Amino acid sequence: EVTDEELRVDRAVQRSIAQRGGELKKVWGSTLFNKDDLPFQGDVARMPDVFTPFKEKVERGSKVRACAPAPAKNGLGAIPPQLQTMAQAPLPSLKELGFTEEEIARVEKPDPRGVMAFRGGETSGLARVQDYIWDKDCLKEYFETRNGMIGPDYSSKFSPWLAHGCISPRFIYQECQRYERERVKNKSTYWLVFELIWRDFFKFLCLKHGNEVFKVGGIAQRRWRWEGEGDRFRR
């Protein structure tokens, strides 16, 4: 992770694991292009602060790494003895995690006005990729439909699973490449990858500038002069 709240969670997890004799090992995997492969002389601080030159440079000078193969059954070895008790313990309930009764009710009974049911986890994320790209064959029309407002399939809806690490942007790229080989290659098949590059741009921009992205002055550190008063200004 690269931004403040997520980094604080990382540090809390790291402390908790250390107290139990473990070690938190971080693996970069949340972007399409690996940060070590960026064509900015090995330093994200040299990346452009504007999207178009960033896109042009990474498309010319970087390659998307292949997805790592899934481990074979039992291929990860046995759980260390000191962690076995924790591994066998039941997951905490939403109430134990601090959610209110109202929040729990919304999860157990989603609003019927919602465009679709978003269920967390890799299995659900992979199922959405399969459904959108292959079963419904929506990818070939993505460019034309992506800005729609109604229905589950005018856009990919991959974002929630990407944001939580349930699916990899490299896997989506891999599926787009396979779709182009097996079905059709057009502007729409490129445009989904184009949106993944936008996602990379903002992730690396946050890595470069840190908390400046959240401040009023932004990454340019501008000093804004506020003008206006009354209700109109407050709106």
TORVEX-824292 format. One record per residue: residue in three letters; x, y, z of N, C-alpha, C in turn. Coordinates in steps of 0.02 Angstrom, whole numbers, plus 50000, padded with zeros to 5 digits. Atoms other than C-alpha are relative to their C-alpha. Layout:
<recs>
AlaXYZXYZXYZ ...
</recs>
This chain:
<recs>
Glu500424994150000500005000050000500445006350000 Val499594993950008500545018049974499715006150035 Thr500304994249968499345029650065499914999050075 Asp499914999749928499235034350247499584995050039 Glu500435004449961497735024750314500194992749990 Glu499825006950015498235008650227500684998250030 Leu499335001349970500045010250285499954999250075 Arg500095000849928499445012250464499734993050016 Val500255006849991498474995950446500574995049991 Asp499435004350010500034987750376500444999650062 Arg499564999849941501054993350526499674996550060 Ala500355003349945499714987250648500024992449991 Val499965007150014499674970150564500714997450013 Gln499305001949990501574969650565500164999250074 Arg499885000349928501614973250752499664993850031 Ser500385005749973500284960150789500344993449984 Ile499675006250021501194946750690500664999250038 Ala499365000349965502864951150770499924997750072 Gln500125002049931502124948850944499894992450006 Arg500125007250000501724930950895500584996249967 Gly499415003250027503444927350825500024999449924 Gly500025000450073502984929750642500315006149967 Glu499724994550039503554941350505499545001649942 Leu500424997950056502524951350381500445001249939 Lys499624999150061503224949750206499555003149947 Lys500404996350048502574962250080500224998349928 Val499875001450070502434958049895499615004949958 Trp500344995150042502044971549767499594996349947 Gly500405003650049500584965349665499355003549982 Ser500644996650008499214978549658499945004149936 Thr500014995850061499674987049494500124995749938 Leu499895003550063499744982149312500754999449986 Phe499275000150008501574987049296500334999850069 Asn499635000349937502764982249435500405006450009 Lys499654993749988503554997349517500754999549983 Asp499295000950017505284989949485500125000249924 Asp499945000150073504924989749297499835006749968 Leu500194993650028504425007949277500615003249964 Pro499454997350040505465016949143500215007050021 Phe499824993449975505945031549255500674999650038 Gln499335000749971507755026949291499964997050070 Gly500055003649937507205015649432499755003950059 Asp500204995749945506445029649533499315002949985 Val500674997450012504585033349546499975007650007 Ala499984992749992505055051149597500105003549934 Arg499884997050066505505054049414499404999449953 Met500585000950044503795049349346499655006649988 Pro500384993850014502745062949262499395000550046 Asp500604998949959501345070749362499375000749957 Val500564999650048500225070649207499924993249967 Phe500135006850022499395054949141500284998349932 Thr499815001950068499745055448954500744998449992 Pro499305002050006501645056048964500174993850041 Phe499905006149961501585042849101499794993949958 Lys500275005550040500515031448990500474998449941 Glu499575001150058501625033948838500664996750019 Lys499365002849979503205030048935499934992750023 Val500055007049976502565014149020499814995349944 Glu500185004350056501785007548861500604998549955 Arg499415001050041503425009848768500564996550038 Gly499405002249964504655005648906499904994850053 Ser500135005149948503814992949022499604994249971 Lys500405005850019503064975649006499614997750061 Val500415002849946501674967949108500274993150016 Arg499745006549980502364953349206499454994749996 Ala500485005650001501524936449186499764998650071 Cys500275001949934500404930749328500394993950027 Ala499695005949968501204918749451499514994249999 Pro500475005750000500474901149437499734998750070 Ala500305001849936499304895549574500394994150030 Pro499635005549969500194884249700499604993549998 Ala500335006549999499814865749694499704998750068 Lys500315001849936498734858149829500534997750049 Asn499515001349947499754857449990500715002249981 Gly499344997850024501164865849895500325005450042 Leu499734994749958501374879450025500294997450065 Gly499725002949940501904867350160499525000650059 Ala500425000249940501224865150336500005006850034 Ile500044993949960500644879550445500464999250060 Pro499565000549941501964883350578499604998550063 Pro500365002149939501474875650746499735005950041 Gln500224994449959501384892550833499405003849970 Leu500564996650033500074898350706499414995549989 Gln500535004850015499014882650695499365001650038 Thr500594998549960497854887650836499635005949971 Met500314994250031497544904550755499664998249935 Ala500285001950065497254896450585499354996250007 Gln500615004149990495924884850657499445003950035 Ala500514996049965495014898550752499485002649951 Pro500514997250045493354904550679500135007449987 Leu499934992950017493334921150591499555004250046 Pro500424995849957492674935450699499375002249962 Ser500624997750030490884940950667500055007449985 Leu500004992850015490464958050597499905004150063 Lys500114996449937489844963150768500645000450041 Glu499375000049963491494957950847500525004649968 Leu499544995550035492394968250715499805007450009 Gly500184993149984491454983650775499475003149957 Phe500524997250042490084985750645499355000750039 Thr500644998849966488414992750701499474995249974 Glu500565004350022486774983150691499735002249932 Glu500254997350063486224994550550500464998049942 Glu499535001950052487814991050451499974992649985 Ile500055007250009487654972350478499364998349962 Ala500635001250035485834972850420500065001549926 Arg499924998250070486344981450259500404994749962 Val499615005350032487604967650224499584993749991 Glu500405006250003486394953450263499415000649953 Lys500554998950046485014961350159500165006049957 Pro499794994450042485754971950019499405003949972 Asp500524995750030484744986449949499834997449931 Pro500205002850065483734979549802500135004949942 Arg499864995250053484114995649707500724999549975 Gly499305000850020485944990549697500054996749932 Val499925002450068486584986849523500144992549997 Met499855007149996487224969749575500264998450070 Ala499755002049934487754959849728500764999349996 Phe499285000449998489594962549766500204995750060 Arg499775004549947490264947849866500764999849998 Gly499274999749998492074948749923500334993349987 Gly499605006150008493454936249891500214998749929 Glu499735001550066494454929449746499504996149958 Thr500475004250038493144916549696499475004349965 Ser500514995650029491824929949669500305004749948 Gly499674995750048493064941449582500144996449934 Leu499875004050060493594927849460499354998449963 Ala500655001450031491764923649430499755006049961 Arg500214994050036491414941749382500405000949936 Val499604999650061492864941849259499754995049948 Gln500265005150046492234925749182499335002149971 Asp500684998150022490444932249173500035005849951 Tyr499994994050041490854949349100500364999049933 Ile499605000550061492214944948976499794994149957 Trp500095006150039491794927248923499274997949993 Asp500685002650005490014922148966499535004949964 Lys500444995050031489144938448918500325003649941 Asp499654997350058490474943648791499955007749997 Cys500094992749996490384961848850500625004049980 Leu499384996350010492204966448823500045003449933 Lys499954997250068492024969548637499625006549991 Glu500394993850004490814984048672500155004650058 Tyr499854996249939491644991148828500075007549986 Phe499884992950014492175007548747499345003749990 Glu500644996750015490405011448688499545000350060 Thr500495000549946489505006548848500265002350068 Arg499674999449935490745010848987499735005750043 Asn500254994349961489925027249039499254999750014 Gly500715000849986488175020349058499845000750074 Met500204998849931487175022449217499564994550029 Ile500495004949975485945007949229500204993049978 Gly499865006950016486254989349238500704997950022 Pro499365002549975487714978249291500554999449948 Asp499515001950051488584975949124500215005449951 Tyr499764994750045488844992949044500745001350012 Ser499294999749986490544992849130500204993750037 Ser499765006549975491624979149203499814998750072 Lys500135000649928491264982349389500564996050035 Phe499455003649968492974974849428500305003950059 Ser499654995749952493464989449541499994997650072 Pro499995002249929492894982649711500494994350012 Trp499555005749991493864966549687500735002149989 Leu499324997450009495394975849621500225003850061 Ala499824995749944495354988049766500194995850061 His499875004149941495374973949895500504994449986 Gly499495005150015496664963249807499724993149986 Cys500315006550013495424949349766500184997449930 Ile499775001850067495934949449582500575004749982 Ser499414996350020497514955549500499875003749935 Pro500054996650065497574968949363500384996349946 Arg499625003950051498854957749277499584994249975 Phe500445005450022497574943649273499495002849950 Ile500484996950046496304955349192500335001549933 Tyr499624998850062497624960749066500114993549961 Gln499895006550031498014942549032499374997549965 Glu500635002250029496184938749001499815004349939 Cys500124995650058496034953848884500424997749940 Gln499565002550053497524947348785499734993549970 Arg500285006350024496734930148774499375001249959 Tyr500624998350036495074937648720500175002649930 Glu499804997350065495964947148580500244994449953 Arg499775005650042496754930848519499424995549979 Glu500515005150012495184920148532499355002849972 Arg500644997350023493764932148492500085006249955 Val499934993950041494084950048435500475004850035 Lys499564994749975495344964148454499755006549972 Asn500254993650024494664981848445500155005450053 Lys499884994449954494644998648534499764998350071 Ser500275001749935493594991548675500474995550040 Thr499555004549964494814977648717500625003750024 Tyr499444995849976496214990548728499775004650056 Trp500214994749953495165002848827499944997550071 Leu500015002649932494934991448976500715000050029 Val499304999749978496834990048987500205007350011 Phe499874992849993496925008948963499775002450069 Glu500264998049934495855011049120500434997150056 Leu499545002849951497024999449215500645004250005 Ile499414995649998498465010949166499835006450038 Trp500224994349960497475025649236500064998350075 Arg499985002249931497325015849397500734999850025 Asp499295000149983499215012949398500265007150012 Phe499754993149995499525031449370499855003050069 Phe500184997149936498585036549526500344996450058 Lys499665003749947499355022749632500725002450005 Phe499304997849998501115027949583500065007450017 Leu500004992949980500675046349601499965000650075 Cys500044999949927500185042849781500654997550031 Leu499365002449975501795033049806500525005649996 Lys499524994650009502765048049740499885005850048 His500154993849964501875062049833499734998950071 Gly500245001249932501185053649989499385003950017 Asn500604996749975499935063550091499855006749965 Glu500144993850037500105078849977499384999449957 Val500585000950044498745071349867499355001650037 Phe500614998849962497485073950009499945007250025 Lys500004993249973497935091850052499695005049952 Val500334994950041497065107549990500455002249943 Gly499544997650052498615113049894500194994749950 Gly499865005450047498795096049812500744998849990 Ile499315001750013500385089149738500405005949974 Ala499664993950022500785106249664500145004850057 Gln499914996049939500725113549841499805007349987 Arg500254993250014499715128449781499675003050062 Arg500344996449947499075141549900499395003449970 Trp500624997550030497265144649855499725005850041 Arg500344994449967496385160849893499254998849994 Trp500715001450000494595157349944499615006650000 Glu500424994050005493295170249896499274998050005 Gly500725001249996491445171549934499784999750073 Glu500275000249932490305171350084499264998049996 Gly500715001749996488565166150140499854993049975 Asp500235006650019487525151250085500294997849933 Arg499745001650067488135152049905500714997250006 Phe499315002349991489945149949961500024993350035 Arg499995006349963489545135950084499784994249955 Arg500205005250046488685126149945500574998049955 
</recs>
